[in-house]
Amino acid sequence: MSAIQLPIVRPIAPAWNKGRIIGQKRPLLPKHVWAIRVRLEIADNIRDLALFNMAIDCKLRGCDLVRLKVRDVFVSGHMKERASVLQSKTQRSVQFEITEQTRKAVQRWIESPAMFGCDDLWPSRFHGSPHLSTRQYARILRNWVISIGLEPSAYGTHSMRRTKAAQIYKKTGNLRAVQLLLGHTKMDSTVRYLGIELEDALEISEGVEI
């Protein structure tokens, strides 16, 4: 009597995105920025506070942020109030402001013993890499958002790039200004990046009388 051949049952692997929020990463709200900044100040985490503040001000992609050099923001013993860098993705120059609180935090970091002799603004603590990798930066950011109780899968390195840009648009409605600050070549890119919906466009239109 031949044995009955039963079909092989294979366990179904859970989806890679199960329990995660996917899609465009959210910008941080002002209350989130304040909460993270306060925690870093209390912990006296000089490097992370400088990195956090600079990430918000510069509005750069993570790959450009981690490649910043000391000379890009610090000259003749003083922090620059404005800086300019070449974007690796577009090979276009983009300028950004460095606010007073960011200047203080970054200068304190540059003058710390950990930065002695370093040319990179965010040197890596691992041998073989001159500066933080984007993956290391993403892990640091993950710790920041977790520390204030946010869902980490909803935020990423682009959250930092979008945070100040989103607030500028919200307060001014000036898409052209945001486009220049983000270094986008097309307005459509800025519209998609900010996630502007029809309701936003109607609110702007309603506020204009001819």
Backbone as CSV, one residue per row, in Angstrom:
resi,resn,N_x,N_y,N_z,CA_x,CA_y,CA_z,C_x,C_y,C_z
1,MET,0.851,-1.204,0.000,0.000,0.000,0.000,0.886,1.254,0.000
2,SER,0.692,2.125,-0.974,1.562,3.309,-1.060,1.134,4.360,-0.039
3,ALA,2.144,5.066,0.408,1.890,6.120,1.392,1.206,7.309,0.720
4,ILE,0.333,7.955,1.461,-0.362,9.130,0.947,0.570,10.337,1.015
5,GLN,0.769,10.984,-0.119,1.636,12.162,-0.166,0.822,13.416,0.165
6,LEU,1.142,14.010,1.293,0.460,15.243,1.695,1.212,16.456,1.143
7,PRO,0.517,17.515,0.835,1.193,18.720,0.338,2.076,19.339,1.417
8,ILE,3.180,19.865,0.969,4.104,20.514,1.906,3.513,21.847,2.345
9,VAL,3.488,22.043,3.656,2.974,23.299,4.199,4.148,24.146,4.639
10,ARG,4.304,25.276,4.020,5.407,26.168,4.377,4.855,27.335,5.199
11,PRO,5.546,27.682,6.275,5.087,28.830,7.068,5.181,30.108,6.253
12,ILE,4.206,30.944,6.399,4.190,32.218,5.677,5.003,33.243,6.452
13,ALA,6.031,33.750,5.799,6.877,34.748,6.453,6.094,36.044,6.625
14,PRO,6.240,36.696,7.780,5.542,37.966,7.972,6.047,39.019,6.994
15,ALA,5.172,39.870,6.569,5.565,40.934,5.651,6.619,41.817,6.297
16,TRP,7.573,42.303,5.475,8.672,43.112,6.010,8.174,44.405,6.659
17,ASN,7.002,44.887,6.195,6.491,46.153,6.718,5.369,45.979,7.737
18,LYS,5.210,44.751,8.241,4.151,44.521,9.227,4.401,45.363,10.475
19,GLY,3.389,46.128,10.863,3.494,46.956,12.055,4.252,48.249,11.846
20,ARG,4.710,48.498,10.613,5.454,49.709,10.333,4.598,50.687,9.532
21,ILE,4.916,51.961,9.703,4.264,52.992,8.919,5.142,53.249,7.703
22,ILE,4.592,53.017,6.499,5.386,53.189,5.294,4.930,54.421,4.537
23,GLY,5.692,54.777,3.520,5.378,55.978,2.754,6.312,57.111,3.140
24,GLN,5.953,58.319,2.741,6.785,59.480,3.001,6.937,59.715,4.503
25,LYS,8.164,59.974,4.917,8.437,60.177,6.340,7.924,61.536,6.804
26,ARG,7.396,61.554,8.008,6.793,62.775,8.541,7.862,63.755,9.007
27,PRO,7.581,65.058,8.883,8.471,66.036,9.509,8.192,66.078,11.007
28,LEU,9.166,66.499,11.765,8.945,66.695,13.194,8.141,67.972,13.406
29,LEU,7.288,67.972,14.397,6.551,69.169,14.767,7.394,69.994,15.737
30,PRO,7.102,71.282,15.894,7.882,72.109,16.824,7.963,71.523,18.229
31,LYS,6.873,70.909,18.715,6.906,70.322,20.053,7.855,69.134,20.115
32,HIS,7.983,68.395,19.006,8.924,67.276,18.959,10.363,67.788,18.975
33,VAL,10.617,68.850,18.208,11.953,69.443,18.168,12.358,69.905,19.558
34,TRP,11.446,70.587,20.218,11.730,71.088,21.572,12.015,69.929,22.526
35,ALA,11.202,68.881,22.469,11.349,67.758,23.392,12.688,67.046,23.196
36,ILE,13.076,66.808,21.949,14.351,66.139,21.679,15.512,67.027,22.104
37,ARG,15.418,68.300,21.777,16.498,69.236,22.114,16.711,69.302,23.634
38,VAL,15.620,69.356,24.379,15.731,69.422,25.838,16.406,68.167,26.393
39,ARG,16.027,67.005,25.866,16.623,65.744,26.333,18.115,65.685,26.050
40,LEU,18.516,66.170,24.896,19.936,66.161,24.547,20.717,67.156,25.403
41,GLU,20.089,68.277,25.707,20.746,69.269,26.568,20.917,68.736,27.982
42,ILE,19.864,68.102,28.509,19.935,67.542,29.864,21.000,66.449,29.946
43,ALA,21.088,65.634,28.893,22.077,64.550,28.858,23.479,65.074,28.555
44,ASP,23.588,66.354,28.225,24.864,66.972,27.843,25.521,66.202,26.697
45,ASN,24.707,65.787,25.752,25.189,65.061,24.582,25.586,66.086,23.523
46,ILE,26.837,66.516,23.596,27.308,67.627,22.770,27.205,67.319,21.286
47,ARG,27.678,66.137,20.892,27.680,65.773,19.473,26.266,65.691,18.912
48,ASP,25.377,64.967,19.604,24.022,64.775,19.095,23.236,66.078,19.051
49,LEU,23.444,66.950,20.035,22.740,68.236,20.041,23.179,69.076,18.848
50,ALA,24.476,69.090,18.568,24.992,69.830,17.422,24.469,69.235,16.122
51,LEU,24.467,67.909,16.032,23.988,67.224,14.830,22.502,67.481,14.616
52,PHE,21.725,67.403,15.676,20.278,67.611,15.594,19.955,69.027,15.121
53,ASN,20.585,70.016,15.756,20.325,71.407,15.389,20.750,71.702,13.952
54,MET,21.916,71.185,13.566,22.406,71.430,12.217,21.513,70.753,11.178
55,ALA,21.051,69.544,11.480,20.183,68.823,10.537,18.910,69.607,10.247
56,ILE,18.362,70.264,11.267,17.144,71.054,11.080,17.432,72.316,10.279
57,ASP,18.506,73.023,10.622,18.820,74.276,9.945,19.212,74.086,8.490
58,CYS,20.073,73.102,8.228,20.659,73.005,6.886,19.693,72.423,5.857
59,LYS,18.736,71.610,6.298,17.742,71.022,5.388,18.398,70.199,4.283
60,LEU,19.547,69.603,4.584,20.273,68.800,3.608,19.817,67.343,3.646
61,ARG,20.032,66.648,2.548,19.848,65.195,2.559,20.858,64.582,3.518
62,GLY,20.525,63.427,4.064,21.412,62.788,5.021,22.802,62.564,4.472
63,CYS,22.907,62.184,3.188,24.210,61.913,2.587,25.081,63.159,2.533
64,ASP,24.467,64.349,2.423,25.235,65.593,2.407,25.523,66.088,3.823
65,LEU,24.594,65.875,4.721,24.794,66.288,6.114,25.994,65.579,6.734
66,VAL,26.087,64.268,6.554,27.167,63.514,7.198,28.530,63.828,6.589
67,ARG,28.562,64.411,5.386,29.824,64.738,4.718,30.298,66.170,4.992
68,LEU,29.568,66.913,5.787,29.986,68.284,6.087,31.379,68.308,6.705
69,LYS,32.163,69.292,6.294,33.491,69.512,6.842,33.440,70.664,7.849
70,VAL,34.390,70.681,8.747,34.452,71.770,9.723,34.554,73.101,8.993
71,ARG,35.372,73.138,7.934,35.578,74.387,7.190,34.309,74.888,6.503
72,ASP,33.325,74.014,6.321,32.071,74.444,5.693,31.290,75.400,6.587
73,VAL,31.470,75.265,7.903,30.653,76.047,8.837,31.462,76.872,9.834
74,PHE,32.789,76.661,9.854,33.625,77.281,10.889,34.893,77.836,10.236
75,VAL,35.091,79.157,10.347,36.246,79.798,9.728,36.860,80.811,10.690
76,SER,38.178,80.768,10.807,38.930,81.738,11.624,38.416,81.828,13.053
77,GLY,38.069,80.671,13.607,37.628,80.632,14.992,36.201,81.051,15.231
78,HIS,35.437,81.222,14.170,34.053,81.673,14.322,33.124,80.838,13.447
79,MET,31.903,80.650,13.932,30.879,79.967,13.152,30.325,80.909,12.088
80,LYS,30.068,80.358,10.918,29.417,81.118,9.864,27.929,81.282,10.184
81,GLU,27.348,82.382,9.739,25.910,82.560,9.880,25.168,81.945,8.698
82,ARG,25.870,81.818,7.570,25.333,81.143,6.392,26.422,80.283,5.777
83,ALA,26.017,79.177,5.206,26.967,78.263,4.584,26.434,77.806,3.238
84,SER,27.324,77.289,2.417,26.952,76.799,1.094,27.670,75.485,0.832
85,VAL,26.936,74.492,0.344,27.532,73.195,0.022,27.031,72.714,-1.336
86,LEU,27.794,71.812,-1.938,27.408,71.217,-3.211,26.666,69.923,-2.936
87,GLN,25.435,69.815,-3.411,24.637,68.620,-3.186,25.171,67.461,-4.032
88,SER,25.346,66.320,-3.405,25.886,65.164,-4.125,24.909,64.616,-5.153
89,LYS,23.604,64.741,-4.912,22.610,64.192,-5.829,22.464,65.019,-7.098
90,THR,22.414,66.334,-6.941,22.154,67.211,-8.080,23.386,67.957,-8.576
91,GLN,24.459,67.944,-7.781,25.669,68.710,-8.104,25.375,70.203,-8.226
92,ARG,24.348,70.634,-7.507,24.004,72.051,-7.453,24.296,72.576,-6.063
93,SER,24.760,73.803,-6.010,25.068,74.424,-4.727,23.784,74.867,-4.035
94,VAL,23.740,74.705,-2.717,22.590,75.145,-1.941,23.097,75.869,-0.694
95,GLN,22.437,76.946,-0.333,22.819,77.723,0.841,21.841,77.468,1.983
96,PHE,22.328,77.628,3.189,21.454,77.491,4.350,21.940,78.401,5.474
97,GLU,20.997,78.767,6.323,21.302,79.605,7.468,21.722,78.736,8.653
98,ILE,22.511,79.309,9.538,22.881,78.614,10.780,22.443,79.518,11.926
99,THR,21.386,79.142,12.602,20.818,79.986,13.652,21.742,80.054,14.861
100,GLU,21.472,80.993,15.725,22.352,81.228,16.875,22.484,79.993,17.768
101,GLN,21.364,79.327,18.064,21.462,78.172,18.948,22.250,77.036,18.286
102,THR,22.132,76.932,16.963,22.916,75.925,16.250,24.392,76.298,16.244
103,ARG,24.690,77.563,16.041,26.090,78.013,16.064,26.741,77.711,17.400
104,LYS,26.023,77.967,18.485,26.574,77.705,19.813,26.819,76.212,20.030
105,ALA,25.842,75.393,19.625,25.968,73.946,19.826,27.097,73.362,18.986
106,VAL,27.191,73.791,17.725,28.218,73.255,16.838,29.609,73.734,17.244
107,GLN,29.736,74.992,17.645,31.041,75.489,18.070,31.517,74.747,19.322
108,ARG,30.604,74.483,20.221,30.963,73.720,21.419,31.453,72.324,21.029
109,TRP,30.806,71.716,20.035,31.217,70.394,19.565,32.592,70.448,18.893
110,ILE,32.807,71.470,18.046,34.085,71.604,17.344,35.237,71.798,18.328
111,GLU,34.968,72.504,19.407,36.008,72.798,20.391,36.176,71.699,21.439
112,SER,35.389,70.638,21.354,35.486,69.538,22.314,36.705,68.667,22.022
113,PRO,37.254,67.976,23.034,38.421,67.109,22.825,38.192,66.042,21.764
114,ALA,36.943,65.563,21.608,36.649,64.512,20.630,36.891,64.970,19.200
115,MET,36.951,66.284,18.981,37.112,66.811,17.632,38.536,67.257,17.320
116,PHE,39.465,67.006,18.204,40.841,67.478,18.020,41.447,66.895,16.735
117,GLY,41.823,67.763,15.830,42.463,67.323,14.594,41.527,66.758,13.542
118,CYS,40.216,66.887,13.722,39.264,66.315,12.768,38.882,67.335,11.693
119,ASP,38.867,66.882,10.464,38.405,67.732,9.361,36.912,67.558,9.119
120,ASP,36.401,66.342,9.351,34.975,66.066,9.184,34.206,66.580,10.394
121,LEU,33.062,67.191,10.135,32.264,67.745,11.229,31.651,66.647,12.081
122,TRP,31.345,65.508,11.452,30.747,64.390,12.186,31.624,63.140,12.011
123,PRO,32.798,63.104,12.637,33.698,61.956,12.452,33.074,60.663,12.970
124,SER,33.369,59.578,12.274,32.857,58.272,12.680,33.671,57.736,13.844
125,ARG,33.021,56.975,14.698,33.713,56.336,15.809,34.197,54.943,15.427
126,PHE,33.999,54.585,14.153,34.445,53.291,13.655,35.646,53.489,12.736
127,HIS,36.612,52.601,12.852,37.794,52.683,12.007,37.418,52.408,10.547
128,GLY,38.108,53.062,9.647,37.880,52.834,8.231,36.867,53.765,7.615
129,SER,36.185,54.571,8.409,35.206,55.523,7.899,35.531,56.907,8.463
130,PRO,35.783,57.892,7.601,36.161,59.224,8.105,35.022,59.980,8.764
131,HIS,33.799,59.676,8.366,32.656,60.397,8.923,31.487,59.441,9.141
132,LEU,30.474,59.911,9.835,29.266,59.115,10.044,28.715,58.643,8.706
133,SER,28.219,57.432,8.679,27.524,56.957,7.487,26.053,57.364,7.601
134,THR,25.337,57.325,6.490,23.913,57.642,6.538,23.165,56.623,7.390
135,ARG,23.661,55.400,7.418,23.024,54.370,8.246,23.219,54.665,9.730
136,GLN,24.425,55.115,10.089,24.669,55.490,11.489,23.797,56.685,11.875
137,TYR,23.706,57.647,10.973,22.860,58.817,11.210,21.410,58.404,11.407
138,ALA,20.936,57.463,10.595,19.557,56.980,10.716,19.330,56.313,12.072
139,ARG,20.316,55.576,12.556,20.180,54.927,13.876,20.135,55.970,14.991
140,ILE,20.954,57.002,14.859,20.950,58.080,15.861,19.584,58.754,15.883
141,LEU,19.059,59.056,14.683,17.741,59.690,14.587,16.656,58.799,15.187
142,ARG,16.747,57.517,14.945,15.780,56.570,15.502,15.754,56.674,17.029
143,ASN,16.925,56.783,17.641,17.001,56.927,19.101,16.357,58.230,19.558
144,TRP,16.543,59.290,18.763,15.929,60.566,19.122,14.411,60.458,19.171
145,VAL,13.810,59.915,18.125,12.346,59.881,18.070,11.770,58.901,19.095
146,ILE,12.481,57.805,19.340,12.024,56.850,20.354,12.052,57.496,21.734
147,SER,13.046,58.346,21.981,13.202,58.961,23.302,12.022,59.831,23.700
148,ILE,11.243,60.303,22.703,10.075,61.130,23.033,8.771,60.402,22.716
149,GLY,8.861,59.085,22.528,7.659,58.270,22.390,7.022,58.244,21.015
150,LEU,7.758,58.611,19.975,7.206,58.574,18.615,7.438,57.202,17.987
151,GLU,6.609,56.867,17.007,6.774,55.614,16.270,7.947,55.760,15.301
152,PRO,9.027,55.017,15.505,10.234,55.223,14.694,10.068,54.968,13.211
153,SER,9.145,54.068,12.822,8.975,53.772,11.401,8.322,54.921,10.643
154,ALA,7.766,55.895,11.370,7.123,57.039,10.720,8.110,58.156,10.408
155,TYR,9.349,58.021,10.913,10.335,59.090,10.757,11.644,58.530,10.221
156,GLY,12.346,59.351,9.454,13.623,58.946,8.895,14.498,60.167,8.696
157,THR,15.617,59.981,8.013,16.536,61.099,7.824,15.875,62.238,7.030
158,HIS,14.940,61.902,6.120,14.245,62.956,5.377,13.303,63.750,6.280
159,SER,12.952,63.200,7.435,12.126,63.957,8.381,12.859,65.224,8.810
160,MET,14.178,65.100,9.017,14.958,66.253,9.444,15.048,67.279,8.317
161,ARG,15.179,66.797,7.096,15.238,67.702,5.934,13.917,68.440,5.741
162,ARG,12.812,67.779,6.050,11.488,68.350,5.821,10.998,69.229,6.976
163,THR,11.565,69.071,8.171,11.009,69.705,9.368,10.907,71.224,9.247
164,LYS,12.010,71.891,8.984,11.975,73.359,8.920,11.290,73.829,7.647
165,ALA,11.486,73.082,6.551,10.843,73.443,5.283,9.326,73.433,5.422
166,ALA,8.800,72.432,6.125,7.358,72.330,6.321,6.825,73.503,7.133
167,GLN,7.579,73.934,8.146,7.146,75.060,8.967,7.216,76.377,8.197
168,ILE,8.241,76.521,7.341,8.348,77.730,6.515,7.149,77.839,5.591
169,TYR,6.800,76.711,4.961,5.650,76.735,4.064,4.357,77.003,4.837
170,LYS,4.226,76.373,5.999,3.003,76.534,6.789,2.804,77.984,7.213
171,LYS,3.898,78.668,7.548,3.793,80.031,8.060,3.742,81.081,6.960
172,THR,4.307,80.772,5.791,4.383,81.787,4.734,3.632,81.406,3.462
173,GLY,3.462,80.115,3.202,2.855,79.681,1.955,3.745,79.938,0.747
174,ASN,5.024,80.261,1.000,5.947,80.627,-0.077,6.671,79.391,-0.590
175,LEU,6.132,78.791,-1.647,6.731,77.581,-2.208,8.069,77.847,-2.865
176,ARG,8.208,79.016,-3.475,9.468,79.351,-4.148,10.617,79.418,-3.145
177,ALA,10.357,79.983,-1.971,11.393,80.060,-0.941,11.806,78.661,-0.494
178,VAL,10.814,77.795,-0.302,11.108,76.423,0.120,11.879,75.681,-0.964
179,GLN,11.504,75.920,-2.217,12.195,75.280,-3.336,13.678,75.648,-3.346
180,LEU,13.974,76.928,-3.146,15.361,77.382,-3.127,16.133,76.798,-1.946
181,LEU,15.491,76.757,-0.798,16.155,76.255,0.402,16.453,74.760,0.311
182,LEU,15.569,74.022,-0.352,15.774,72.586,-0.505,16.663,72.245,-1.698
183,GLY,16.897,73.222,-2.556,17.732,72.982,-3.717,17.055,72.188,-4.808
184,HIS,15.718,72.247,-4.863,14.990,71.546,-5.915,15.067,72.329,-7.220
185,THR,15.181,71.615,-8.339,15.220,72.277,-9.637,13.820,72.562,-10.163
186,LYS,12.838,71.789,-9.734,11.468,71.953,-10.217,10.505,72.178,-9.056
187,MET,9.535,73.047,-9.275,8.534,73.318,-8.249,7.715,72.075,-7.937
188,ASP,7.470,71.255,-8.957,6.696,70.034,-8.747,7.346,69.148,-7.685
189,SER,8.667,69.120,-7.684,9.390,68.303,-6.698,9.118,68.815,-5.292
190,THR,9.083,70.136,-5.142,8.823,70.734,-3.831,7.399,70.443,-3.375
191,VAL,6.454,70.540,-4.304,5.053,70.261,-3.981,4.901,68.823,-3.486
192,ARG,5.501,67.880,-4.221,5.407,66.469,-3.810,6.142,66.233,-2.495
193,TYR,7.268,66.891,-2.332,8.076,66.685,-1.136,7.352,67.139,0.122
194,LEU,6.662,68.261,0.016,5.937,68.779,1.174,4.608,68.074,1.379
195,GLY,4.175,67.318,0.379,2.901,66.620,0.495,1.731,67.575,0.470
196,ILE,1.831,68.620,-0.332,0.776,69.632,-0.396,-0.466,69.056,-1.072
197,GLU,-1.584,69.210,-0.424,-2.838,68.699,-0.952,-3.702,69.850,-1.478
198,LEU,-4.796,69.501,-2.109,-5.703,70.500,-2.670,-6.196,71.454,-1.595
199,GLU,-6.454,70.927,-0.409,-6.957,71.779,0.676,-5.974,72.896,0.993
200,ASP,-4.659,72.572,0.968,-3.646,73.595,1.218,-3.711,74.679,0.138
201,ALA,-3.831,74.222,-1.116,-3.881,75.168,-2.220,-5.098,76.078,-2.103
202,LEU,-6.248,75.520,-1.706,-7.470,76.324,-1.564,-7.334,77.332,-0.433
203,GLU,-6.704,76.946,0.657,-6.518,77.870,1.778,-5.665,79.056,1.360
204,ILE,-4.617,78.788,0.564,-3.781,79.872,0.068,-4.600,80.795,-0.829
205,SER,-5.381,80.187,-1.719,-6.182,80.964,-2.667,-7.213,81.821,-1.947
206,GLU,-7.827,81.278,-0.909,-8.850,82.002,-0.167,-8.274,83.239,0.545
207,GLY,-7.002,83.195,0.825,-6.375,84.313,1.537,-5.925,85.436,0.624
208,VAL,-6.139,85.266,-0.675,-5.705,86.280,-1.645,-6.934,86.925,-2.280
209,GLU,-7.023,88.232,-2.147,-8.125,88.969,-2.762,-7.585,89.869,-3.871
210,ILE,-8.300,89.914,-4.977,-7.875,90.752,-6.111,-8.883,91.858,-6.344
